[in-house]
């Protein structure tokens, strides 16, 4: 399969891959995938808009709860596809980021559920899952009110 462009890969897939589809069994999975794809695109768009607003000196704080909720709506299986703006992520995780930068153990100070990442052996994947879950409001400081 070509890897130099999305279009070339999609054309190759259309010619070389046959998908077996059983509507009665697979329709729900297809609907979940489509819903997840829409959620991913929404988060990316929100991050990009917030990043542009930050670059222009605008106030992104009113957008942060919407971005956080949109991030929580992305199914765990698709979260690794979300492209974020690092400055926006820093704002979403600001409380824990301050503790982390001061040398505190942020994992011990949080409560809630971290979404399961597919690559359990990778520290990078697990840290990505941790910070994503914080930004999505799924993990929070202990004793913090939602």
C-alpha positions in Angstrom: 0.0 0.0 0.0 1.4 3.5 -0.8 2.2 5.6 2.2 3.1 8.9 0.5 -0.5 10.2 0.3 -3.9 9.5 1.7 -5.5 9.5 -1.7 -3.1 6.9 -3.1 -3.6 4.7 -0.1 -7.4 5.0 -0.4 -7.2 4.1 -4.1 -5.0 1.1 -3.4 -7.5 0.0 -0.7 -10.4 0.3 -3.0 -8.7 -1.9 -5.6 -7.0 -4.4 -3.3 -9.1 -4.9 -0.2 -12.5 -6.6 0.0 -14.5 -5.8 3.0 -17.1 -8.4 4.1 -20.1 -6.7 5.5 -22.9 -8.4 7.3 -25.5 -5.6 7.8 -27.3 -7.3 10.7 -24.1 -7.8 12.6 -21.9 -5.0 11.5 -24.2 -2.0 11.2 -23.7 -1.0 14.8 -19.9 -1.2 14.4 -20.1 1.0 11.3 -22.3 3.5 13.1 -19.9 3.6 16.0 -16.9 4.1 13.7 -18.7 7.0 11.8 -19.7 8.6 15.1 -16.1 8.3 16.4 -14.7 9.8 13.2 -17.1 12.8 13.6 -16.0 13.2 17.2 -12.3 13.1 16.2 -12.9 15.7 13.5 -14.8 17.9 16.0 -12.0 17.9 18.5 -9.4 18.6 15.9 -11.4 21.6 14.6 -12.0 22.9 18.1 -8.3 22.6 18.9 -7.3 24.4 15.7 -9.8 27.2 16.3 -8.6 27.7 19.9 -5.0 27.7 18.7 -5.8 30.4 16.2 -7.7 32.4 18.8 -4.7 32.1 21.2 -2.3 33.2 18.4 -4.4 36.3 17.8 -4.5 37.2 21.5 -8.1 36.1 22.1 -9.6 34.5 25.2 -9.9 30.8 24.8 -11.0 30.1 28.4 -14.7 30.0 27.6 -14.0 27.3 25.0 -12.1 25.0 27.3 -15.2 23.2 28.8 -16.5 22.5 25.2 -13.2 21.2 24.1 -12.9 19.0 27.1 -16.4 17.5 26.6 -15.7 17.0 22.9 -12.5 15.1 23.8 -14.4 12.9 26.2 -16.8 12.0 23.4 -14.1 10.4 21.3 -14.1 6.6 21.7 -10.9 5.3 23.3 -10.1 3.3 20.2 -9.8 6.5 18.1 -8.2 8.9 20.5 -4.7 8.3 19.1 -5.9 10.0 15.9 -6.8 13.3 17.6 -4.3 16.0 16.7 -4.1 18.6 19.5 -2.6 22.1 19.8 0.0 21.8 22.6 -0.8 25.3 24.0 -4.5 24.4 24.2 -3.7 21.1 25.9 -1.5 23.0 28.4 -4.5 25.1 29.3 -6.8 22.0 29.6 -4.4 20.3 32.0 -3.0 23.4 33.7 -3.5 22.4 37.3 -1.8 19.0 37.0 0.8 20.4 34.7 2.0 22.9 37.4 2.3 20.0 39.9 4.1 17.9 37.4 6.6 20.6 36.5 7.2 21.2 40.2 8.2 17.5 40.5 4.9 16.2 42.0 3.5 12.8 41.3 0.5 13.6 39.2 -0.7 10.0 38.9 -1.0 9.7 42.7 -2.9 12.9 42.9 -5.6 12.0 40.4 -8.8 10.1 40.6 -11.1 8.8 37.8 -10.6 6.5 34.9 -7.9 6.7 32.3 -9.0 5.4 29.0 -7.3 2.1 28.0 -4.6 2.6 25.4 -3.9 -0.2 22.9 -0.1 -0.2 23.4 0.2 -1.1 27.1 3.9 -1.7 26.8 4.7 1.9 25.7 5.3 4.5 28.4 4.7 7.2 25.7 1.3 5.7 24.8 0.3 5.4 28.5 1.4 9.0 29.3 -0.6 10.2 26.2 -3.6 8.3 27.5 -3.1 9.9 30.9 -2.9 13.5 29.7 -5.7 13.0 27.2 -7.9 11.7 30.1 -7.0 14.7 32.2 -7.8 17.1 29.3 -11.1 15.3 28.7 -12.1 15.7 32.4 -12.0 11.9 33.0 -9.1 12.2 35.5 -9.0 15.1 37.9 -7.2 16.2 41.1 -8.4 14.2 44.1 -11.0 16.2 46.1 -11.5 18.6 43.2 -15.1 19.4 42.5 -16.3 18.8 38.9 
